C-alpha cells in the first residue's frame, strides 16, 4: 500500500536584484564613473551605458510592474519587470541561460552525442574581436573549418 506524501506548494520568491553586490556598486559609483570617463575625453559606449542603466532598473517597481492574481486561491502580488539583459545582471543572465539551454535540449539538439568545443583568446584579443565583427567572423570561420 502506497502512502501519499503531502508536499508543500512551492512559494514564489521574487528576486531581489537591488540587494546584489553588483547592483550596489553600480548604483553607488555609476555617476562618478561616467564623469571620470567624460573628464578623460573619452566616451562610454552606448551599449555599456544601456546595460548599466537596465541593471539599475531591474526589479524596481518604479520602472514598471504587473499585477498578478491567482484565480484559484485569490493570492495577488505585484511583480516588478526585469531588465532581461545578458551581461551584468546575474539573475536575468542566469535565467536566460537556463531558458536557452532548456529550449536547445528540448527542441533543437537531436538525441545524439554532442561534443562541445570552446575557443578562447587572451583578453587583448577578446576586446579586438568584440569590436571588429569582420575579424571575428573570419576567426570563427577558420575555427569551424579547422574542426
C-alpha positions as CSV (number, residue, x, y, z in Angstrom):
1,X,0.0,0.0,0.0
2,X,1.5,3.3,-1.1
3,X,1.2,6.3,1.2
4,X,0.5,9.7,-0.2
5,X,3.1,12.2,0.8
6,X,1.9,15.7,1.2
7,X,4.2,18.3,-0.2
8,X,4.0,22.0,0.5
9,X,3.3,24.1,-2.6
10,X,6.3,25.9,-3.9
11,X,6.3,29.5,-2.9
12,X,7.5,32.0,-5.4
13,X,10.1,34.4,-4.0
14,X,10.8,37.3,-6.3
15,X,14.5,38.1,-7.0
16,X,16.0,40.9,-5.0
17,X,18.1,42.5,-7.7
18,X,18.8,45.7,-5.7
19,X,20.4,43.6,-3.0
20,X,23.2,42.1,-5.1
21,X,26.7,43.4,-4.7
22,X,27.0,44.3,-8.4
23,X,23.8,46.4,-8.2
24,X,25.0,48.2,-5.1
25,X,28.4,49.0,-6.7
26,X,26.9,50.3,-9.9
27,X,24.3,52.3,-8.1
28,X,26.9,54.0,-5.8
29,X,29.6,54.6,-8.5
30,X,28.0,54.9,-11.9
31,X,27.6,58.7,-12.0
32,X,31.2,59.1,-10.7
33,X,32.5,56.6,-13.3
34,X,30.7,58.3,-16.2
35,X,32.0,61.7,-15.1
36,X,35.6,60.4,-14.9
37,X,35.3,58.9,-18.4
38,X,34.0,62.2,-19.8
39,X,36.7,64.2,-18.0
40,X,39.3,61.9,-19.6
41,X,38.0,63.0,-23.0
42,X,36.5,59.6,-23.8
43,X,33.0,58.3,-24.1
44,X,31.4,55.3,-22.6
45,X,30.0,53.1,-25.3
46,X,26.2,53.4,-25.5
47,X,25.7,49.6,-25.1
48,X,27.7,49.7,-21.9
49,X,25.7,52.6,-20.5
50,X,22.4,50.9,-21.6
51,X,23.4,47.7,-19.8
52,X,24.3,49.6,-16.6
53,X,21.0,51.6,-16.7
54,X,19.0,48.4,-17.3
55,X,20.7,46.8,-14.3
56,X,19.7,49.7,-12.1
57,X,16.0,49.4,-13.3
58,X,15.9,45.6,-12.9
59,X,13.3,44.6,-10.3
60,X,12.4,48.2,-9.4
61,X,8.7,48.8,-9.3
62,X,9.2,52.4,-10.2
63,X,10.3,51.2,-13.7
64,X,7.2,49.1,-14.3
65,X,5.4,46.1,-12.8
66,X,2.5,43.8,-13.4
67,X,-0.3,42.8,-11.1
68,X,-0.9,39.0,-10.9
69,X,-3.8,37.3,-9.2
70,X,-4.4,33.6,-8.8
71,X,-8.0,32.7,-9.8
72,X,-7.9,29.6,-7.6
73,X,-6.8,30.9,-4.3
74,X,-7.1,34.7,-4.7
75,X,-3.4,35.4,-3.9
76,X,-2.3,38.5,-5.6
77,X,1.0,40.3,-6.0
78,X,2.8,43.0,-7.8
79,X,5.8,41.7,-9.8
80,X,8.4,44.3,-11.0
81,X,9.8,43.9,-14.5
82,X,13.3,42.5,-15.0
83,X,16.0,44.0,-17.2
84,X,16.3,40.9,-19.4
85,X,19.9,41.7,-20.2
86,X,22.5,39.0,-20.9
87,X,25.6,40.5,-19.3
88,X,25.8,42.3,-16.0
89,X,22.6,41.2,-14.2
90,X,23.4,37.8,-12.9
91,X,19.8,36.9,-12.2
92,X,18.5,37.8,-15.6
93,X,21.5,36.3,-17.4
94,X,21.2,33.1,-15.4
95,X,17.5,32.8,-16.2
96,X,18.1,33.5,-19.9
97,X,20.9,30.9,-20.0
98,X,18.7,28.3,-18.3
99,X,15.8,29.0,-20.7
100,X,18.0,28.9,-23.7
101,X,19.6,25.6,-22.6
102,X,16.2,24.1,-22.0
103,X,15.0,25.1,-25.4
104,X,18.1,23.8,-27.2
105,X,17.9,20.5,-25.4
106,X,14.2,20.0,-25.9
107,X,13.7,21.4,-29.4
108,X,17.0,21.8,-31.3
109,X,19.7,19.4,-30.4
110,X,18.9,15.8,-31.5
111,X,19.1,13.0,-29.0
112,X,22.6,12.1,-30.2
113,X,26.1,12.5,-28.6
114,X,27.3,16.1,-28.9
115,X,30.8,17.3,-28.4
116,X,31.3,20.8,-27.1
117,X,34.2,22.9,-28.3
118,X,35.3,26.2,-26.8
119,X,37.6,28.8,-28.4
120,X,39.2,31.3,-26.1
121,X,41.7,34.1,-26.5
122,X,43.8,36.3,-24.2
123,X,41.9,39.4,-23.1
124,X,43.6,41.9,-25.5
125,X,42.4,39.7,-28.5
126,X,39.0,39.3,-27.0
127,X,38.5,43.1,-27.0
128,X,39.7,43.4,-30.5
129,X,37.3,40.7,-31.7
130,X,34.4,42.2,-29.7
131,X,34.7,45.5,-31.7
132,X,35.7,44.1,-35.1
133,X,32.9,42.0,-36.4
134,X,34.6,41.2,-39.7
135,X,37.7,39.9,-38.0
136,X,35.5,37.9,-35.5
137,X,33.7,36.3,-38.5
138,X,37.0,35.4,-40.2
139,X,38.4,33.9,-37.0
140,X,35.2,31.9,-36.4
141,X,35.2,30.6,-40.0
142,X,38.8,29.4,-39.6
143,X,37.9,27.7,-36.3
144,X,34.9,25.9,-37.9
145,X,36.8,24.8,-41.0
146,X,39.6,23.5,-38.8
147,X,37.3,21.4,-36.8
